[in-house]
Amino acid sequence: MAFPRAPLNHPDALLGDQKMIHLLKEINVVFKSKGKPLKQKDDIVHFLEDDEEPDHWQQMRQGCVPGLVVTRKNGSMVLIGKDIFLSFKEGEIVQAVVAFVATFYLLDLDYPAKWLMSLSVLQKIIFNDNQMHPDCSTAELKKILEDLDIVY
């Protein structure tokens, strides 16, 4: 089922982006994964500050794990390692998040341990995928998904 989407110049499009940004910033608090906190260079989602150079975080990244960079004014980018894989305009953060999660599928990569639970939940919601990682099969997660009316 496709959800209607406001045109990019419509105020509701930005409101949706703001909700998605809030979700991404807080999702690891709600869906806790095992593992120690990540250092900035090891994290896979980064929100650029106004005074931060766009390629600073990009060049600090290591390995070939997908990453998502979100800017306040210039949209967002999905990275593979240090390389820009896809770019999205302002108002397209939802599409960027879908592409970000799909990139793990495309490359057949495991989610990093710190993001395992959060990305697995997004995978379930976005793709209606019932193949959750065994480490995510917890009673707590099932309860949260049931509270959100998401069939587990």
N, CA, C and O of each residue as an XYZ file, in Angstrom:
608
protein
N       0.841     -1.172      0.000
C       0.000      0.000      0.000
C       0.883      1.231      0.000
O       1.762      1.358      0.853
N       0.672      2.126     -0.924
C       1.456      3.355     -1.012
C       0.784      4.440     -0.185
O      -0.434      4.608     -0.223
N       1.595      5.167      0.557
C       1.078      6.266      1.346
C       1.184      7.545      0.536
O       2.192      7.771     -0.132
N       0.152      8.391      0.586
C       0.254      9.648     -0.153
C       1.387     10.488      0.411
O       1.595     10.516      1.624
N       2.099     11.151     -0.430
C       3.237     11.972     -0.015
C       3.003     13.395     -0.483
O       2.614     13.633     -1.626
N       3.244     14.331      0.412
C       3.086     15.735      0.057
C       4.163     16.128     -0.945
O       5.285     15.626     -0.866
N       3.846     17.021     -1.893
C       4.881     17.509     -2.815
C       6.028     18.130     -2.022
O       5.827     18.619     -0.910
N       7.230     18.110     -2.596
C       8.414     18.589     -1.877
C       8.295     20.040     -1.434
O       8.908     20.430     -0.440
N       7.517     20.849     -2.151
C       7.393     22.264     -1.766
C       6.263     22.476     -0.754
O       6.003     23.611     -0.354
N       5.598     21.413     -0.343
C       4.496     21.495      0.615
C       5.064     21.436      2.032
O       5.989     20.666      2.287
N       4.524     22.241      2.967
C       5.051     22.235      4.349
C       5.020     20.870      5.018
O       5.875     20.580      5.855
N       4.051     20.021      4.666
C       3.976     18.695      5.295
C       5.153     17.802      4.916
O       5.501     16.894      5.670
N       5.771     18.044      3.761
C       6.940     17.241      3.365
C       8.076     17.471      4.344
O       8.750     16.522      4.743
N       8.297     18.707      4.733
C       9.361     18.999      5.696
C       9.003     18.478      7.075
O       9.881     18.033      7.815
N       7.725     18.526      7.432
C       7.303     17.993      8.714
C       7.614     16.498      8.780
O       8.070     16.006      9.812
N       7.371     15.774      7.684
C       7.711     14.353      7.632
C       9.200     14.133      7.803
O       9.616     13.196      8.484
N      10.014     14.995      7.185
C      11.465     14.906      7.348
C      11.854     15.129      8.800
O      12.712     14.425      9.333
N      11.228     16.105      9.438
C      11.548     16.386     10.837
C      11.208     15.193     11.721
O      11.948     14.877     12.653
N      10.095     14.532     11.431
C       9.726     13.340     12.198
C      10.746     12.220     11.982
O      11.134     11.538     12.931
N      11.174     12.034     10.739
C      12.140     10.979     10.451
C      13.480     11.274     11.120
O      14.120     10.365     11.648
N      13.907     12.529     11.101
C      15.155     12.905     11.768
C      15.055     12.632     13.265
O      15.986     12.098     13.869
N      13.939     12.996     13.853
C      13.729     12.733     15.277
C      13.768     11.230     15.549
O      14.390     10.793     16.517
N      13.113     10.440     14.705
C      13.131      8.990     14.855
C      14.552      8.452     14.789
O      14.953      7.647     15.630
N      15.318      8.892     13.791
C      16.686      8.390     13.643
C      17.572      8.770     14.829
O      18.439      7.995     15.232
N      17.356      9.951     15.380
C      18.171     10.384     16.513
C      17.844      9.603     17.784
O      18.707      9.439     18.646
N      16.607      9.119     17.909
C      16.170      8.476     19.147
C      15.977      6.977     19.047
O      15.739      6.328     20.066
N      16.069      6.403     17.860
C      15.718      4.994     17.680
C      16.602      4.051     18.487
O      16.135      3.009     18.947
N      17.863      4.400     18.663
C      18.745      3.529     19.445
C      18.466      3.615     20.937
O      18.914      2.759     21.700
N      17.737      4.627     21.359
C      17.328      4.721     22.763
C      16.156      3.776     23.009
O      16.098      3.104     24.039
N      15.225      3.728     22.061
C      14.038      2.881     22.194
C      14.384      1.414     21.959
O      13.990      0.542     22.733
N      15.123      1.149     20.885
C      15.480     -0.220     20.519
C      16.962     -0.420     20.789
O      17.799     -0.256     19.902
N      17.269     -0.774     22.020
C      18.666     -0.898     22.434
C      19.290     -2.167     21.871
O      18.702     -3.247     21.929
N      20.481     -2.016     21.329
C      21.257     -3.158     20.852
C      22.408     -3.388     21.807
O      22.795     -2.502     22.569
N      22.942     -4.583     21.752
C      24.099     -4.897     22.581
C      25.332     -4.243     21.988
O      25.388     -3.988     20.784
N      26.299     -3.976     22.812
C      27.551     -3.408     22.332
C      27.828     -2.071     22.980
O      26.932     -1.414     23.510
N      29.074     -1.689     22.927
C      29.463     -0.419     23.533
C      29.134      0.727     22.569
O      28.996      0.510     21.365
N      29.010      1.945     23.105
C      28.709      3.090     22.250
C      29.760      3.261     21.155
O      30.945      3.000     21.364
N      29.308      3.696     20.003
C      30.211      3.883     18.874
C      30.880      5.251     18.921
O      30.293      6.226     19.391
N      32.093      5.309     18.436
C      32.758      6.584     18.247
C      32.175      7.219     16.996
O      31.631      6.519     16.142
N      32.281      8.519     16.880
C      31.690      9.229     15.751
C      32.152      8.650     14.411
O      31.347      8.510     13.490
N      33.415      8.319     14.297
C      33.930      7.812     13.017
C      33.392      6.427     12.679
O      33.439      6.015     11.519
N      32.873      5.690     13.690
C      32.364      4.347     13.478
C      30.846      4.293     13.335
O      30.299      3.254     12.965
N      30.161      5.395     13.622
C      28.712      5.390     13.553
C      28.264      5.377     12.094
O      29.030      5.742     11.202
N      27.032      4.958     11.854
C      26.565      4.831     10.473
C      25.534      5.886     10.090
O      25.178      6.005      8.917
N      25.052      6.653     11.065
C      24.137      7.760     10.785
C      24.738      9.000     11.418
O      25.132      8.997     12.584
N      24.801     10.071     10.617
C      25.405     11.297     11.116
C      24.568     12.499     10.687
O      24.143     12.591      9.536
N      24.339     13.409     11.614
C      23.607     14.637     11.344
C      24.604     15.785     11.336
O      25.177     16.128     12.370
N      24.805     16.374     10.166
C      25.778     17.460     10.042
C      25.306     18.696     10.786
O      24.155     19.114     10.663
N      26.205     19.265     11.551
C      25.932     20.539     12.215
C      26.150     21.657     11.205
O      26.820     21.466     10.191
N      25.578     22.826     11.488
C      25.673     23.944     10.550
C      27.113     24.353     10.251
O      27.426     24.766      9.135
N      27.989     24.238     11.253
C      29.377     24.681     11.075
C      30.310     23.542     10.635
O      31.520     23.746     10.529
N      29.772     22.369     10.384
C      30.581     21.203     10.039
C      30.728     21.081      8.521
O      29.765     21.246      7.772
N      31.932     20.793      8.098
C      32.179     20.577      6.669
C      31.514     19.276      6.227
O      31.648     18.259      6.908
N      30.800     19.288      5.103
C      30.059     18.092      4.678
C      30.915     16.840      4.498
O      30.445     15.733      4.759
N      32.148     16.995      4.061
C      32.946     15.795      3.805
C      33.805     15.368      4.995
O      34.539     14.385      4.895
N      33.730     16.086      6.116
C      34.558     15.749      7.281
C      34.220     14.354      7.812
O      35.110     13.511      7.924
N      32.963     14.097      8.136
C      32.553     12.787      8.651
C      32.760     11.713      7.584
O      33.187     10.598      7.882
N      32.454     12.062      6.358
C      32.603     11.125      5.239
C      34.037     10.609      5.148
O      34.247      9.409      4.966
N      35.012     11.483      5.269
C      36.417     11.091      5.141
C      36.940     10.362      6.382
O      37.948      9.660      6.300
N      36.272     10.518      7.530
C      36.680      9.827      8.757
C      36.231      8.370      8.771
O      36.781      7.561      9.518
N      35.241      8.029      7.957
C      34.655      6.690      7.983
C      35.668      5.630      7.588
O      36.600      5.884      6.825
N      35.462      4.431      8.128
C      36.341      3.306      7.828
C      35.513      2.149      7.299
O      34.328      2.039      7.617
N      36.116      1.294      6.503
C      35.434      0.114      5.990
C      34.451      0.437      4.879
O      34.472      1.526      4.306
N      33.590     -0.529      4.584
C      32.634     -0.357      3.482
C      31.189     -0.438      3.959
O      30.293     -0.729      3.167
N      30.954     -0.189      5.225
C      29.606     -0.230      5.769
C      28.817      0.978      5.256
O      29.345      2.090      5.223
N      27.559      0.769      4.855
C      26.745      1.914      4.427
C      26.591      2.936      5.557
O      26.606      2.592      6.738
N      26.446      4.175      5.166
C      26.241      5.256      6.111
C      25.193      6.219      5.583
O      24.941      6.277      4.380
N      24.588      6.969      6.482
C      23.593      7.968      6.113
C      24.010      9.300      6.708
O      24.210      9.413      7.917
N      24.141     10.309      5.856
C      24.474     11.665      6.293
C      23.256     12.535      6.044
O      22.713     12.556      4.939
N      22.829     13.252      7.076
C      21.673     14.124      6.966
C      22.124     15.550      7.250
O      22.754     15.819      8.273
N      21.797     16.465      6.337
C      22.122     17.872      6.527
C      20.836     18.645      6.786
O      19.743     18.172      6.472
N      20.972     19.818      7.352
C      19.788     20.640      7.640
C      19.212     21.271      6.379
O      18.000     21.464      6.279
N      20.063     21.591      5.426
C      19.609     22.375      4.278
C      19.827     21.709      2.929
O      19.223     22.122      1.938
N      20.667     20.698      2.868
C      21.027     20.135      1.570
C      20.612     18.685      1.384
O      21.212     17.978      0.575
N      19.614     18.229      2.103
C      19.156     16.861      1.930
C      20.025     15.854      2.657
O      20.548     16.128      3.737
N      20.170     14.684      2.051
C      20.917     13.614      2.700
C      21.614     12.758      1.653
O      21.321     12.836      0.460
N      22.547     11.935      2.134
C      23.327     11.074      1.250
C      23.479      9.695      1.881
O      23.656      9.570      3.093
N      23.408      8.678      1.054
C      23.746      7.324      1.474
C      25.162      7.070      0.984
O      25.466      7.245     -0.196
N      26.017      6.658      1.900
C      27.415      6.378      1.573
C      27.664      4.876      1.625
O      26.996      4.142      2.353
N      28.626      4.443      0.847
C      29.203      3.111      1.012
C      30.672      3.369      1.263
O      31.403      3.830      0.387
N      31.089      3.060      2.483
C      32.432      3.460      2.891
C      32.504      4.976      2.895
O      31.697      5.633      3.552
N      33.452      5.533      2.175
C      33.609      6.993      2.077
C      32.971      7.565      0.822
O      32.955      8.782      0.636
N      32.448      6.709     -0.035
C      31.914      7.147     -1.330
C      30.418      7.413     -1.261
O      29.675      6.665     -0.624
N      29.981      8.480     -1.917
C      28.556      8.792     -2.001
C      27.920      7.824     -2.984
O      28.319      7.751     -4.147
N      26.936      7.089     -2.513
C      26.224      6.107     -3.325
C      24.957      6.730     -3.918
O      24.677      6.562     -5.105
N      24.193      7.452     -3.087
C      22.962      8.105     -3.515
C      22.823      9.444     -2.803
O      23.209      9.582     -1.643
N      22.271     10.425     -3.504
C      21.997     11.736     -2.908
C      20.508     12.024     -2.977
O      19.836     11.651     -3.938
N      20.005     12.686     -1.959
C      18.594     13.022     -1.879
C      18.445     14.498     -1.533
O      19.222     15.043     -0.750
N      17.446     15.134     -2.119
C      17.185     16.547     -1.879
C      16.507     16.735     -0.529
O      16.037     15.782      0.093
N      16.471     18.002     -0.090
C      15.715     18.336      1.108
C      14.270     17.898      0.883
O      13.723     18.109     -0.200
N      13.659     17.304      1.871
C      12.300     16.816      1.738
C      12.225     15.356      1.323
O      11.131     14.814      1.163
N      13.382     14.706      1.146
C      13.404     13.304      0.711
C      14.091     12.390      1.725
O      14.649     11.359      1.347
N      14.056     12.754      2.997
C      14.753     11.953      4.009
C      14.135     10.555      4.142
O      14.847      9.586      4.406
N      12.833     10.449      3.963
C      12.190      9.137      4.061
C      12.742      8.210      2.978
O      13.063      7.053      3.249
N      12.850      8.719      1.762
C      13.421      7.920      0.676
C      14.873      7.565      0.967
O      15.321      6.465      0.644
N      15.606      8.486      1.574
C      17.006      8.235      1.911
C      17.123      7.111      2.941
O      18.010      6.265      2.833
N      16.248      7.096      3.924
C      16.285      6.051      4.955
C      15.942      4.691      4.346
O      16.576      3.686      4.667
N      14.944      4.664      3.473
C      14.591      3.407      2.800
C      15.784      2.914      1.978
O      16.122      1.731      2.021
N      16.415      3.813      1.236
C      17.584      3.439      0.427
C      18.738      2.985      1.314
O      19.451      2.043      0.967
N      18.927      3.639      2.446
C      19.986      3.287      3.389
C      19.808      1.849      3.891
O      20.748      1.055      3.857
N      18.606      1.524      4.354
C      18.345      0.170      4.846
C      18.456     -0.835      3.692
O      18.999     -1.926      3.864
N      17.943     -0.461      2.525
C      17.998     -1.352      1.359
C      19.430     -1.607      0.905
O      19.711     -2.658      0.330
N      20.333     -0.676      1.151
C      21.732     -0.846      0.757
C      22.363     -2.036      1.490
O      23.182     -2.751      0.912
N      21.994     -2.250      2.740
C      22.484     -3.426      3.461
C      22.012     -4.699      2.762
O      22.771     -5.658      2.624
N      20.736     -4.701      2.318
C      20.198     -5.843      1.561
C      20.982     -6.042      0.281
O      21.443     -7.141     -0.028
N      21.121     -4.941     -0.460
C      21.765     -4.978     -1.769
C      23.169     -5.562     -1.686
O      23.569     -6.359     -2.534
N      23.912     -5.163     -0.666
C      25.296     -5.612     -0.504
C      25.416     -6.873      0.357
O      26.519     -7.372      0.583
N      24.281     -7.381      0.833
C      24.254     -8.575      1.681
C      25.174     -8.399      2.893
O      26.006     -9.258      3.187
N      25.009     -7.274      3.585
C      25.820     -6.962      4.759
C      24.992     -7.091      6.031
O      23.794     -6.809      6.033
N      25.636     -7.517      7.109
C      24.991     -7.530      8.417
C      24.968     -6.116      8.968
O      25.846     -5.304      8.676
N      23.951     -5.835      9.768
C      23.903     -4.543     10.447
C      24.984     -4.513     11.521
O      25.256     -5.539     12.146
N      25.605     -3.353     11.747
C      26.550     -3.248     12.864
C      25.832     -3.564     14.182
O      24.652     -3.251     14.338
N      26.537     -4.176     15.116
C      25.937     -4.630     16.371
C      25.168     -3.521     17.084
O      24.075     -3.762     17.597
N      25.718     -2.324     17.124
C      25.063     -1.221     17.846
C      23.749     -0.802     17.187
O      22.887     -0.225     17.849
N      23.588     -1.079     15.915
C      22.386     -0.685     15.174
C      21.505     -1.882     14.830
O      20.499     -1.715     14.141
N      21.851     -3.071     15.285
C      21.142     -4.285     14.883
C      19.647     -4.210     15.185
O      18.830     -4.436     14.294
N      19.285     -3.902     16.402
C      17.875     -3.869     16.782
C      17.135     -2.755     16.035
O      16.053     -2.982     15.494
N      17.710     -1.569     16.005
C      17.051     -0.424     15.364
C      16.823     -0.648     13.880
O      15.722     -0.420     13.379
N      17.853     -1.092     13.174
C      17.711     -1.314     11.735
C      16.821     -2.512     11.438
O      16.138     -2.536     10.414
N      16.819     -3.498     12.316
C      15.917     -4.635     12.131
C      14.461     -4.198     12.259
O      13.601     -4.673     11.517
N      14.187     -3.304     13.187
C      12.829     -2.776     13.334
C      12.446     -1.971     12.094
O      11.344     -2.130     11.569
N      13.347     -1.108     11.622
C      13.064     -0.363     10.386
C      12.846     -1.314      9.220
O      11.955     -1.095      8.399
N      13.642     -2.357      9.139
C      13.503     -3.360      8.081
C      12.111     -3.990      8.144
O      11.455     -4.173      7.119
N      11.675     -4.314      9.347
C      10.351     -4.917      9.533
C       9.259     -3.953      9.087
O       8.327     -4.348      8.386
N       9.372     -2.693      9.490
C       8.350     -1.699      9.164
C       8.356     -1.355      7.683
O       7.299     -1.322      7.053
N       9.523     -1.099      7.123
C       9.625     -0.646      5.733
C       9.301     -1.763      4.751
O       8.534     -1.563      3.810
N       9.884     -2.938      4.968
C       9.776     -4.016      3.987
C       8.824     -5.136      4.405
O       8.645     -6.111      3.676
N       8.205     -4.986      5.606
C       7.314     -6.012      6.134
C       8.016     -7.379      6.133
O       7.428     -8.403      5.785
N       9.265     -7.356      6.527
C      10.111     -8.544      6.506
C      10.000     -9.291      7.830
O      10.263     -8.718      8.888
N       9.618    -10.544      7.781
C       9.463    -11.342      8.992
C      10.742    -12.056      9.407
O      10.753    -12.732     10.436
N      11.813    -11.927      8.643
C      13.078    -12.597      8.959
C      13.941    -11.692      9.845
O      14.898    -11.078      9.373
N      13.598    -11.617     11.114
C      14.366    -10.808     12.047
C      15.607    -11.581     12.482
O      15.587    -12.809     12.565
N      16.672    -10.860     12.753
C      17.909    -11.460     13.260
C      17.602    -12.154     14.593
O      16.829    -11.627     15.393
N      18.196    -13.329     14.845
C      17.914    -14.059     16.098
C      18.158    -13.228     17.355
O      17.455    -13.400     18.350
N      19.141    -12.333     17.326
C      19.407    -11.497     18.500
C      18.296    -10.476     18.748
O      18.248     -9.858     19.811
N      17.408    -10.299     17.775
C      16.313     -9.337     17.914
C      15.023    -10.008     18.363
O      14.041     -9.318     18.637
N      15.000    -11.292     18.442
C      13.793    -12.023     18.800
C      13.640    -12.047     20.316
O      13.882    -13.069     20.958
N      13.245    -10.937     20.867
C      13.073    -10.841     22.311
C      11.622    -10.523     22.630
O      10.897     -9.968     21.805
N      11.217    -10.877     23.816
C       9.850    -10.589     24.259
C       9.608     -9.076     24.294
O       8.517     -8.604     23.976
N      10.646     -8.323     24.687
C      10.518     -6.860     24.748
C      10.229     -6.280     23.365
O       9.356     -5.425     23.214
N      10.964     -6.750     22.358
C      10.747     -6.258     20.998
C       9.359     -6.649     20.501
O       8.663     -5.833     19.897
N       8.958     -7.877     20.750
C       7.626     -8.318     20.331
C       6.542     -7.437     20.948
O       5.575     -7.079     20.276
N       6.701     -7.089     22.219
C       5.729     -6.236     22.908
C       5.689     -4.850     22.277
O       4.609     -4.307     22.049
N       6.846     -4.276     21.995
C       6.900     -2.942     21.379
C       6.233     -2.964     20.016
O       5.442     -2.075     19.699
N       6.540     -3.968     19.205
C       5.933     -4.065     17.876
C       4.431     -4.268     17.965
O       3.683     -3.704     17.166
N       3.979     -5.063     18.923
C       2.533     -5.243     19.113
C       1.879     -3.936     19.531
O       0.780     -3.624     19.073
N       2.540     -3.162     20.401
C       1.996     -1.861     20.810
C       1.873     -0.898     19.635
O       1.012     -0.018     19.629
N       2.747     -1.074     18.636
C       2.709     -0.242     17.429
C       1.799     -0.844     16.355
O       1.737     -0.338     15.235
N       1.093     -1.928     16.702
C       0.224     -2.644     15.754
C       0.988     -3.179     14.555
O       0.482     -3.173     13.433
N       2.206     -3.640     14.797
C       3.029     -4.247     13.752
C       3.097     -5.733     14.056
O       3.538     -6.137     15.132
N       2.658     -6.543     13.105
C       2.644     -7.987     13.302
C       4.071     -8.495     13.288
O       4.843     -8.181     12.382
N       4.421     -9.279     14.293
C       5.766     -9.839     14.402
C       5.750    -11.257     13.938
O       6.787    -11.920     13.947
